[in-house]
Amino acid sequence: MLFASSSQSPSSSSALLSAQNPSSSSTAQILSLFFRCPLTSRSKRHPPPAVSCCASQQPNIVASAKEAKLWGWRFEEGVTVSVERFTESISFDKALYKHDIMGSRAHASMLAKQGLISFSDRNAILEGLDQIDKQIEKGEFVWRTDREDVHMNIEAALTDLIGEPAKKLHTARS
């Protein structure tokens, strides 16, 4: 039997072991603090509820239930409002948008140079990124919390703007 220290008795070590291997009801109680329901089948995919998290304080930041979170397929329902607000980062991270756009521009150019995308697709991507950059600078870009971060907001906006060529930008990225 494992002991936390040499001075512990077998009865105190069993308490330690049970704390390390919680029962399913204990796990469910812990999960309920963060999620409205326990884990469910991957085949059940539901969009998260709309949450206004920080939208009143941050212009052009909105929440939408139209799209599920990247990891949303793992759960029956979305996270609780308090967790959504706690994990929201766009209001802080949107300052990084220039760096994200520069990285995407460089990546599109590399993909074209390597022959993985056409030069016309690269040009469409670069022009789309320029338009998005201008929208952000003018304060016209709508940041969506359901798109989770700066990169996903820009990538989704690019896809909305130019269509299929934008989907090729993710090639060879981890």
C-alpha positions as CSV (number, residue, x, y, z in Angstrom):
1,M,0.0,0.0,0.0
2,L,1.2,3.5,-0.8
3,F,1.8,6.0,2.0
4,A,2.2,9.8,1.7
5,S,4.8,9.7,4.4
6,S,6.3,7.0,6.6
7,S,4.4,8.3,9.7
8,Q,1.0,7.7,8.1
9,S,-1.1,4.7,8.9
10,P,-2.9,2.5,6.4
11,S,-6.3,4.2,7.2
12,S,-5.0,7.7,6.4
13,S,-3.3,6.5,3.2
14,S,-6.6,5.1,2.0
15,A,-8.1,8.5,2.4
16,L,-5.2,9.9,0.3
17,L,-5.7,7.3,-2.4
18,S,-9.4,7.9,-2.6
19,A,-8.7,11.6,-2.9
20,Q,-6.4,10.8,-5.8
21,N,-9.0,8.6,-7.5
22,P,-12.4,10.3,-6.9
23,S,-15.6,8.5,-7.5
24,S,-17.6,9.3,-10.5
25,S,-20.1,11.3,-8.4
26,S,-17.3,13.5,-7.0
27,T,-16.0,14.0,-10.5
28,A,-19.5,14.9,-11.7
29,Q,-19.8,17.5,-8.9
30,I,-16.5,19.1,-9.8
31,L,-17.5,19.2,-13.5
32,S,-20.8,20.7,-12.6
33,L,-18.9,23.7,-11.3
34,F,-17.6,24.4,-14.8
35,F,-20.1,22.8,-17.1
36,R,-23.9,22.6,-17.2
37,C,-23.7,18.9,-17.8
38,P,-21.2,16.0,-17.7
39,L,-19.2,14.9,-20.7
40,T,-21.3,13.3,-23.5
41,S,-20.8,11.5,-26.7
42,R,-18.8,13.2,-29.4
43,S,-21.6,12.8,-31.8
44,K,-23.8,15.2,-29.8
45,R,-22.8,18.7,-31.0
46,H,-24.7,21.7,-29.7
47,P,-23.7,25.4,-30.0
48,P,-22.9,27.2,-26.8
49,P,-25.5,29.6,-25.5
50,A,-25.2,33.3,-26.4
51,V,-23.3,35.2,-23.7
52,S,-22.8,38.9,-23.7
53,C,-19.5,38.6,-21.8
54,C,-17.9,42.0,-21.7
55,A,-19.8,43.1,-24.8
56,S,-21.2,46.1,-23.0
57,Q,-17.8,47.2,-22.0
58,Q,-16.0,46.5,-25.2
59,P,-17.4,47.9,-28.5
60,N,-17.4,45.5,-31.4
61,I,-17.2,42.4,-29.3
62,V,-20.2,40.1,-29.5
63,A,-21.1,36.6,-28.5
64,S,-23.0,34.4,-30.9
65,A,-24.4,30.9,-30.6
66,K,-24.4,30.4,-34.4
67,E,-21.1,28.5,-34.3
68,A,-19.9,26.0,-31.7
69,K,-16.6,26.3,-29.9
70,L,-13.7,24.4,-31.3
71,W,-13.9,21.9,-28.4
72,G,-17.7,22.2,-28.1
73,W,-18.4,18.8,-29.7
74,R,-17.2,17.2,-26.4
75,F,-20.1,18.5,-24.3
76,E,-23.9,18.4,-24.4
77,E,-24.1,22.1,-23.6
78,G,-21.7,25.0,-23.4
79,V,-19.8,26.3,-20.3
80,T,-21.5,28.3,-17.7
81,V,-21.7,32.1,-18.1
82,S,-19.2,32.7,-15.3
83,V,-16.6,30.4,-16.9
84,E,-17.2,32.1,-20.3
85,R,-16.6,35.5,-18.8
86,F,-13.5,34.3,-16.9
87,T,-11.9,32.8,-20.0
88,E,-12.8,35.5,-22.5
89,S,-9.6,37.0,-23.9
90,I,-10.4,38.9,-27.0
91,S,-10.9,42.2,-25.2
92,F,-7.2,41.9,-24.2
93,D,-5.7,40.0,-27.0
94,K,-7.1,42.0,-29.9
95,A,-4.0,44.2,-29.5
96,L,-2.1,41.3,-31.2
97,Y,-4.1,41.5,-34.4
98,K,-1.3,43.1,-36.4
99,H,1.1,40.3,-35.5
100,D,-1.5,37.7,-36.5
101,I,-2.1,39.3,-39.8
102,M,1.7,39.6,-40.5
103,G,2.1,35.9,-39.6
104,S,-0.8,34.9,-41.9
105,R,0.7,37.1,-44.7
106,A,4.1,35.4,-44.4
107,H,2.5,32.0,-44.2
108,A,0.4,32.6,-47.4
109,S,3.5,33.7,-49.2
110,M,5.4,30.6,-48.1
111,L,2.6,28.3,-49.2
112,A,2.6,29.9,-52.7
113,K,6.4,29.8,-52.9
114,Q,6.4,26.1,-52.0
115,G,3.6,25.4,-54.6
116,L,1.1,24.4,-52.0
117,I,-1.4,27.1,-53.0
118,S,-1.6,29.1,-56.3
119,F,-0.3,32.7,-56.5
120,S,-3.9,33.8,-57.3
121,D,-5.0,32.3,-54.0
122,R,-2.1,34.0,-52.2
123,N,-3.1,37.3,-53.7
124,A,-6.7,36.9,-52.6
125,I,-5.6,36.0,-49.1
126,L,-3.3,39.0,-48.9
127,E,-5.9,41.4,-50.2
128,G,-8.5,40.0,-47.8
129,L,-6.1,40.4,-44.9
130,D,-5.5,44.0,-45.9
131,Q,-9.2,44.6,-45.9
132,I,-9.6,43.1,-42.4
133,D,-6.6,45.1,-41.2
134,K,-8.3,48.3,-42.4
135,Q,-11.6,47.3,-40.8
136,I,-9.9,46.7,-37.4
137,E,-8.0,50.0,-37.6
138,K,-11.2,51.9,-38.3
139,G,-13.0,50.1,-35.4
140,E,-15.5,48.5,-37.8
141,F,-14.4,44.9,-37.3
142,V,-16.8,42.9,-35.1
143,W,-14.9,40.6,-32.6
144,R,-16.9,37.5,-31.8
145,T,-16.3,35.7,-28.5
146,D,-17.6,32.4,-30.0
147,R,-14.6,32.5,-32.3
148,E,-12.5,32.3,-29.1
149,D,-9.4,34.3,-30.0
150,V,-7.9,36.9,-32.3
151,H,-6.6,34.3,-34.8
152,M,-9.9,32.5,-35.2
153,N,-11.7,35.8,-35.6
154,I,-9.4,36.9,-38.4
155,E,-9.4,33.5,-40.0
156,A,-13.3,33.3,-40.0
157,A,-13.6,36.8,-41.3
158,L,-11.2,36.1,-44.1
159,T,-13.2,33.0,-45.0
160,D,-16.4,35.0,-45.0
161,L,-14.7,37.6,-47.2
162,I,-12.9,35.6,-49.8
163,G,-14.3,32.0,-49.5
164,E,-12.3,28.9,-50.5
165,P,-8.8,30.5,-50.7
166,A,-9.0,31.4,-47.0
167,K,-9.5,27.8,-46.1
168,K,-6.1,26.9,-47.6
169,L,-4.3,29.3,-45.3
170,H,-4.4,26.7,-42.5
171,T,-2.3,24.3,-44.6
172,A,0.9,23.3,-42.8
173,R,0.0,25.0,-39.6
174,S,-0.2,23.1,-36.4
